[in-house]
Amino acid sequence: MTQGKKKKRAANRSIMLAKKIIIKDGGTPQGIGSPSVYHAVIVIFLEFFAWGLLTAPTLVVLHETFPKHTFLMNGLIQGVKGLLSFLSAPLIGALSDVWGRKSFLLLTVFFTCAPIPLMKISPWWYFAVISVSGVFAVTFSVVFAYVADITQEHERSMAYGLVSATFAASLVTSPAIGAYLGRVYGDSLVVVLATAIALLDICFILVAVPESLPEKMRPASWGAPISWEQADPFASLKKVGQDSIVLLICITVFLSYLPEAGQYSSFFLYLRQIMKFSPESVAAFIAVLGILSIIAQTIVLSLLMRSIGNKNTILLGLGFQILQLAWYGFGSEPWMMWAAGAVAAMSSITFPAVSALVSRTADADQQGVVQGMITGIRGLCNGLGPALYGFIFYIFHVELKELPMTGTDLGTNTSPQHHFEQNSIIPGPPFLFGACSVLLALLVALFIPEHTNLSLRSSSWRKHCGSHSHPHSTQAPGEAKEPLLQDTNV
């Protein structure tokens, strides 16, 4: 067992050395320096900082554009975007394996940020383009593949953590900055600033980001064929039922991430309009939640993994998520939302713990396959969750009766003047539904064994998993099969 691990590490070191030699010999296109994790971090930070600035203005424009059934329309918009991302992620990932990462970083960032200037030009076009932009809203997919190209296997968890922490850090300050500038100078300035930052991100990719996948390392350069199996978004989902442990993990992820995806799409609108948070309070909530999530996913997660083990960490995270969603569902006062937000930060340890469980129990040549299944489940939830939450808000008649405060009113009168129509004693019905879903996930997770090697399966499983690898691929196991992660709605 020890010799096998040493051989895998030696193979990874050999491939990294080959990449460095190729880059040194001129295999890398224009850019500043050698490819590094810091290039990926800057790209992620600028993109989500630009979108974070628009948190408060987007909530206002959303309700002004759809005064009736605001939650339903928000769910449909984010649902369409999520489903398109799920459908396009495998194709974009496969193409980036052949054509390189830099061009697709540029493509995804450009189309993801394309709706920003339309907010003030035409709100209808703004929301329409947001929905369609889901086809390219997979920047995280390409960024994680970029990181996989330039790091060794034992370095990737730390590198992925740095990228994820940067995403959270970009949302710690940007909503507060956007809310302040909107209150003092108007939302138009915020949109202009967000557009400028998006353009800066595009220029940074063009000028400073070097290609992480040299042409000599690609399967067959631009002439390599892309099979339908590589581009099929349901390919990984079809393999879920072939192993009982993988099936349990995927069911757990589906039942826990479905309410999480719906919550991300509507929660800040819920705080603003139903719980009567001011834009500044929403921004502060995002900042506090982001800081606590960073702490939970680094320090707390590490301590829990060492002290109580992988499986128990997953169960604890699911328990926190149930408590958080139930508190959101029954909470009727702002302080309850703040308290539940602190619990929500602790629940963010669940998915990293699931990924760690898979990485520890699966063989290196099956890491990408199993992780790809989990990522496919999450991508599907990104489409279903928002639409489901919007529909539940609609059938429970949680609607707004008046427009939110806009413009200079935010600076002169911070007391909420709007009301909502609600025929139920439960303030947030979708969150209560989510708590029930996560409870089922917790019951399923109880049957996941703590120490099991996923490689102990039939030869047909290995054959089926191996049939989806690229016919021209010469990379070592685990090197080119990194999961393409879906973006999370800001």
ABEGO torsion letter per residue (X at the ends): XAAAAAAAAAAAAAAAAAAAAAAAAGABBBEBEBBBAAAAAAAAAAAAAAAAAAAAAAAAAAAAABABGAAAAAAAAAAAAAAAAAAAAAAAAAAAAAAEAAAAAAAAAAAAAAAAAAAAABAAAAAAAAAAAAAABAAAAAAAAAAAAABBAAAAAAAAAAAAAAAAAAAAAAAAAAAAAAAAAEAAAAAAAAAAAAAAAAAAAAAABBBABBAAABAAEAABBBBAAAABAAAAAAAAAABAAAAAAAAAAAAAAAAAAAAAAAAAAAAAAAAGBBAAAAAAAAAAAAAAAAAAABAAAAAAAAAAEAAAAAAAAAAAAAAAAAAAAABABAAAAAAAAAAAAAAAAAAAAAAAAAAAABBAAAAAAAAAAAAAAAAAAAAAAAAAAAAAAAAAGBBBABBBBBEAAAAABABBABBBBBABABABAAAAAAAAAAAAAAAAAAABBABBBAABBBAAAAAAAAAABBAABABBBGAAABBBBBBBBX
